[in-house]
């Protein structure tokens, strides 16, 4: 069932940008679809920082759709960029890929074993799959297809004709001190390094060679690389001559008929703004400095291409908390696909929706993911009972679905930390998992594990890929008789109280009451006494009792929550391990 097509609460950042974008679009192109854009380079794994380049305009576009407006979210795949280097840690790639440096990403072979025809398609596919799971609706544009089909021919010829004007704009920044490098999350094409460059030996870092400045870079007709330098160009005939420093090849072509090359980055980006009529596009914080692509593009788009620079925020860094090396074959750079293996799409959407673009945040791959899920479940409860703040309601609405409808969700969302503990203890055995989860609430047992999927699957994946082997829970096979014999009277009495109460407390809530109540009863208080009614020593006694149980059950000081652990082990085995 579609979500109502109207504005959500206007106190959140998404609604405010939607207001601005709709107003600006009507001013620029009244009656036409609103155009928002993202740019991604499939030069390697497209990581979770790059995802902000997509999620920011996606959320704004979706809000505009909710209000009944037609909107296009363009994702420009920069797959005609040059292959710059052999990345570390990518499975199926070795040093032999170095021979392809300088070729378009679509002309580089995919990693060994990939079903895709090129490097670009291999890394693009993983992102497309993740975006589908996240509910991101977009129009993909391959820059390889755009350039090689001649789509931009008129714009290329126009840029070459006005190369002197472009050169003058770039010249404003050439004498300025280069800004200090910032941590960048612009897609992995390293677009800032490309700048407005020529990569050939006869060109400096902004495309100016001995024959002057040219904003166009051909790919060599012999070796296919962009290690070329334009040595001559005639505006009337469009004859262009270039030489290749990689293979010494040289040729003269008619640019009006030639489709094997591209505009340099600082000209390419503003050209696309004008060509597509982009109204909204965010950019990384690295683009805020003088001379950056976004700043220079803002001048070029108007004075050269007659367009306007998009409005849009600078987005901040997205960090990672605790990515386990064993889960990544990509050199430790987690991707949206990696995140979606351990968390549901709603949670990942929520992380991007609840923070303003200029606010940095972290995505948890470690134990923090359990706290994150607790926070989400608490929010779900507040939204359901009407006690959530307006901005939180808006972020929740954007997380659970889009203008087209709600995302698939877990029918019965049990706590993530509980599911993870059960997955840890059972090692994925479905019969055991169903037994334990059914005993959590005997009054309303599960009939099938499908009721707790996909959350259960995500929790199992987290246990299997992010929790090191030495931190996994292994239940003892036999009782620790030496430890049991060494207990004093109080220790033995605490175990007796627990064992006597197992039958009547065999549920998650019941066992929680029991294990916390044993030290209270031993100290002469009621098992129902609240912390305010108890002396501080009770907490010490509880910790001591918990440590004893962990040692007897799993041979360690700590482990999963004891009530969950007891249910997972099973009453018969618990009695055996506790010495009955």
N, C-alpha and C positions, 0 to 999 in steps of 0.2 A: 504494500500500500504506500503510495508516494507521500512524502512529507509535504505538508501544506506549503504552497508556493507563495510565501510571504516572508517579509523580513523577520529574522529572529531579533531578540533583544538588542537594542541599538547601543548598549553600553560597551560592547566588545570591539576590539580593533578591526575585526573583519567587516562588521557593518559600517564602520566609519570609512574604511577604504572603498567599500562598495558604493557608498554615497558619492564619494569623490569621482570614482571611475565612471559611474553612470552619467554624472553631470558633465564630465570632461568628454565622454564619448558623444553625447548629444551636441556638444559644442563643436567637436571636430567633424563628426560624420553622422548627422541627425538621421534617424530612421534605419541605420545600418546596425548589424550585430556588433556588440562590444567585443573588442579583441584584446586578450591578455596573452602574455607569452612567457616561455621559459626556454633556456638553452642548455643542452646537455651534450657532453662529448663522450662517446663510447671508446675512449682511448685506453680504458682499463676498467676495473670494477667501479661502478657508479655508487658512491658511498652515501651514508646517511646525512652528511653535510650537504651534498648535492641535492638531496631530497628536499631541502628547504627551498631551493630554487623552483621546485615544482609545487610544493604544498602551499606556499604563500599565495601565488596566483590562483591555484585550484580552489582554495577556500573562499577567496574573493569572488571568483567566477561562479562558484556554487551558490553563494549568497545572492548574486545577481540573478541567477536562474530561479531561485526561490521566489524572487519578486516578479517573475513572469517575463523577464527580458531574454532575448536571444543573445548568446555569448559564445565565442570561440576561444578555447584555450589551446594555443599553439605550443607544441614542443618541437623546437628546432634541434634536430640531431646533427651535431657538427661532425659528421662522419667523413667530410671531405678535408678535414684538417690533416696535417702531416703527422705521421707516426714519429714520435720524438725520441723514445728510448725504450729499452727492454725493461719492463717493470720487474721488481723482485717479488719472489714468492707466488707467482701465478702458476697454477698447475698446468702442465703440458706445454710450457714455454722454456726454451733454453737460449743460450747465447747466439744461436744461429739466426734468431729473429732480428739480430742487429743489422743484417743485410738489408732489411726493409725500412730502416730509418730514412725519413724524407718522403716516403710514398703516402698516398691517401690511406686513411684507416680502412676504407673499403677495398683497398688493393693489397692488404696485408693478410696472410693466412690466419685463420682462427687457431687458438691453442690446440694441440694434439688431442684427438678424441672428441672434439666438439662437432655437433651435427650442423653447425652453421658455416656458410661459405666464406666468411671473412671475419677479421678481428672485430670490426665495427658491429656486425650483426650478432656476434657471440655475446658481447657485453650489453648491447642494446636489448636483446631478448630477455635477459634477467631482469632488467629494469621494467620492461613492458609488462612482464608477468606480475611483478610486485605492484605496479600502479593499478593493474586490473583488480588485484586483491584489495587494494586500498580504496577502490571506487572512484579513481581519478579518471574523468572523461576528458579526452584531449584529441587534437588533430596533429598527428606526427608529420613532420616535414624533413625529408632527407636532403641535406645540402649537397650530397653527391648527385642526387637526381636533379636538383635545381640547377646546379652548375653545368653538369654534363649534357643536359637537355637544351641548354641555351636559354633557360627561363630568365636569367639575369643579364642577357646580352646587352640590352639597352642601357641598363644601369652600369655595366662595366665600361661600355664605350663612353658614357657620360662622365664617369669618374676619371677615365684616362684623359678626356678632353679638358677636364677641370683639375688636372693633377697639380698645376701650379697653385691653385687656390687651396687645395688640400694640403700641399706642402707648406703654404704660408700659415695655415692653422697649426700644423704640427710644429712648425718652427718656433711658435710662441713658448713651447715647453722644452725645446732641446737644450737651452742654456741654463735651465733651472736644475737645481740640485735634485738628484733622484731621491724620492721618498724612501724612508726606511721600510724594509720588507715587513709585511704583516702576514700573519697566518691566514692563508687564503683557502676558501672553499668554493671558488669558482670551479666549474667542472674540470676534470683532469686534463683538458687540452692545453693547460697552461697558457691560456689566451693572452694574459698580460705579457708573457715572455715573447709571444708572437708580435705583440704591439702592432706597429704599422710597418712591419719589418720586411726586409729581404734577407733571405738566408744565404745567399750566394757570397762567394769570397769577395766579389767586387762591390758589394753593398754594405753599408753600415747598418746599425740596428734599427733604422726607421725606413729602409727601402731606398735610400739615396746612394746611387752609385756614381761612377765617373760620367755617365751619360745623363745624370739628373734623377729626379724622383719619379717613380712609377708605382701606383697603388695596386698593381696587379702582379701576381706571381704564377708563372706557367709551371706545370709539371712536365718534366722532360719527355720528349717523344721517344727517347731511346731507353733510358733506365727507369723512367717513371717517377723520378724523385723531384723534389722542389728545390734542389740545390742549384738554382738557375738565377741568372741576372739578365734583365732586359737591357739590351744595349742600344736599341733604336726603336722609335715608333713614329708613324706618320698618321696624323689626324685625318687627313683626307682619304687615304686609301685603307686605313686601319692596319697597314702592314707593321708587324711587330717582329723584331729579331731578338733572340735570346741565346745565351750560351749556358752550358751545364758544367759546373766545376767537378761534378762527380765522374762524368764519363767523357768530357770534352766534346759532347755533341752540340751542334748549333743548327738552328733553322730559322727561316723567316716564314711567318704565317699571316693570314688575314684574321685579325681579331673579330671581325664581323661574322666569321664562319668558324671560329676556333672555340672549342668547349673544354679544353683540358688545362684548367687553371682556375684561380679564384682571387678575389680581392683580399688584400691583407686585412687583418682582424679589425683594426681601428676604423677601417672604411666599410668593411663587410657588415659589421653590426648595425651602424646607423642606416646603411642602405636597406637592410631588412626591416628596420623600424618603419621606414617610409613605404617600402613596397607592401608590407602587410597591414599597415595602418595600426600599429600596436599602440594601445592606450595605457596599458599597465604592464610593467615588468620589473621585478625586484632585481637587486644586484648585491654582490658580496661587499663586505666592509672594505675590501681591498680596492674597490672602485671609487672610494670617496676622495682619494688623493688627487692633487693637481697632475694632469697629464695622463690620468688613467683612461681606460677605454670608454667608460661611461661619461666622464667629463668631456673628453675630446669629442666623443660621438655626439654629444649634445650640440656642439657647434657644427659638426659636419652634416648632421641630418637636415638642418634647416638651410644652411647656406649653400650646400651642394645638391641635396636631393629634394629640397622643398617640402620636407616632412617635419614632424615634431617629435621631440624626445618623449618617451613614455614617462608617466608618473610612476612612482613606486619606491618602496623603502629600501634602505640598505639592511641586509639581514646579517645577524650575528652568528657566531660560532656555535656549532652543535658538537658537544663532547660525548665521549663514550666512557661508561663506568664498567670496568672489569671484563673486557672481551677475552675469553680464554683462547690461547693460541691453537689449541687442538681443534677448535671448531672452524677455523678459517684456513683455506688454502690460497688466500688472496693477499698474503703478506700482512695480515693483521688489520686490514681496512674493512670494517664491517659495512655491509650493504643493507638496503631495505629488505632484501630477501633473507639475510641473516636475522634481522630483527623479527621478521614475520614468522620465523621458525619457532620463536620462543614467546611471542606475544600476539594477541589477536589484533586485527586491523584497527578496531575501534581504539585500542590503547595507543597505538602508534599515531593515529590521526589526532588523538587528544593531546599528545605531547606537543605537536606543532600548532594546534589550534589555541591552546590555553596561554601561550606565551606570545607577546608581541614580537614581530620580526627582529627588532633590535635587541631583544633579550636572548642571551645565550642560555642553553640548558644542556643537560646530559641525558643520554639514553642508557638505561641500565641493562647490563648483561650479567651482573653479579647478583648477590643476595638482595640488593636494593630493589630488584624487580618485584620481590614479594611485598615490600612496603608500597611500591607503586600500585600494585593490584589492590591492596587493602584500601588505598586512597580512592581508587576508582570505584570500588564496590561501595564505599561510604558515600561517594558522590551520587551514585545510582540511587541509593536509598533516599538521600536528601531530595533529589529530583522527583522521585516517586511520591514523597509526602509533602512536597511543596515548600520545603525549608531551605532550598539551595539559593545562593545569591544569583541575581540576574546574569552576571557575566559567566558564572559557572554553568548556569542552565544553557547559555548560548554555546559555550565550548563543548558541553556534553552533546547538544543537538548536532553540532558539526562533526563530532566524533562518531556517533552511532549511525549516521547515514548522510545521504546527499539529497538534492532536490528530486532525484529520481526514485528514492526509496531507501529503506533501512538496509544496512549491511547484514549478512547472515550472522547470527549470534548464538552463543551457548544457551540452550533452553533453561538449564538449571546451573547457574554459575556458582559452584562451590568455591570457597577461598583458594586462591592459587597456591598459597603456601601449604595448604592441606593436600591438594592434589600432587604437588611436588614431593611432599614427604611420602605419600603413598607410592608414587612412582619410584622413588628412591628405594623404598623397602621391598617392593614387590618385583623390582627389575622388569616391569612391564607385563607381568603375568596378568592377563585380563580377568581370569576367574577370581584370583585373589583380590585384584583391584575392585571388582564389583562387590565382592563380599565385604571388604572393608568400608567402602563408600556407602553401602547400604546400611551398615551398622552405625554410621555417624548419626543417623536419625531413624531409629527403628520404627517410629510411628509413620514415616513416609519414606520407605526404602526406594532405592533406584530399581527400575525394571530393566534398564539397559545403560551401558556406558555411553551410548549416543546422547543421552540426556546431559552429559557433562562435557561433550565435545563441541567445538574444537579446543576449549580451554585445557582439557586433560592432555590432549596431544601436545600443546605448547609447553605445558609443565613438564611432561616427559622429555621433550626435546631439550628443555633447559637443563634438566638433571643430567642427561646423557652427553651434552656438548659443552656445558659451562661449569659443571661441578667436578673438580679434580678427583681422581680415583681415591686419593687418601682422605677425602672428605665425604665419600659416600658411606651410607649406613649399611653395616653388615651385622645382622642379628647373630648372637652366639648360638652355636649348635648344642652346647652342653652348659649346664649351670656352673658357675664359678664357686665350687664348693669351699675352696680355701677362704675366699672373701666372706662367704656366708658364715663359716665357722668362726671367723675373727670378729664378728659383730658383737657389740655389747648388748645389754638387755634392751636399751632404748631402740637400737637399730633393728633388732629382731621383732620388737613390738610394732615398729612402724610398718614392717613388711606384713605382719599378721593383720593389722588394721586394713591395709590395702587389699590383701587377698580375701578377707572376709567381706569386703564391699564390692568385689568385682561383679558378682551375679546381678545385684540390684542396681548397679551403676553402669552397665555395659552399653554406653552410648557416648558420643563425643561430649555432650554437656554433662552427663553423669560422671564420666571419668575425670573431666576437668574439675568438677566439684570434689571428687574423691581425692585426687592427688594433692590438691591444694589444701584439702581439709584435714588430712592425716596429721601434719605437724601442729595444726590448731588444736585438734582433739587431744594430742599427747601433752600439750601445754595447759590443758584444762579449759579450753575455750570451745564454743560451739563451732561446728564445721561451717556454719553459715555466717560467722562473725566477719564483719567488713574490716578492711585495713585500718580504718580510723579507730576501730575498737581494739586493735591489737598492738602490743609492744613491738618495737623494732626487731627484737630478737627472733620473732616469728619468721621474718623474711630470711634470716640467717639459717634457721632450722629448715625452712622450705628448700633453700638452695642445697643444703647438705643432703636432704632426703632425695632431691632430684638427681644429684650427682651419683648417689648410691644406686638408684634405679637405672641410670644410664650405664653405669659400669656393669651391672648384672645383666642388662639386656643387650648392650652393643659394645661393651668393653672400652668405652670412652667417657670423658667428663660431660660431653654434650651430645646433642643429636636432634632429631625432629621433635616437635612438641610432644610431650609425653602422652597426652590422651590419644593423639593420632598414632603414635608408636605402639601403644598398648593394643589398640584396635587392630593395627596391621599385623602385629605378632600373633594375635589370637589368644583367647582366654586360656586354652589348654596349655599352650606353649609358655605363656607368661607364668602360669603357676609352676611349671617345671623349672624355668630359669630363676624364679625367685625362691626356689628351694622347698616347695611344698611336696 
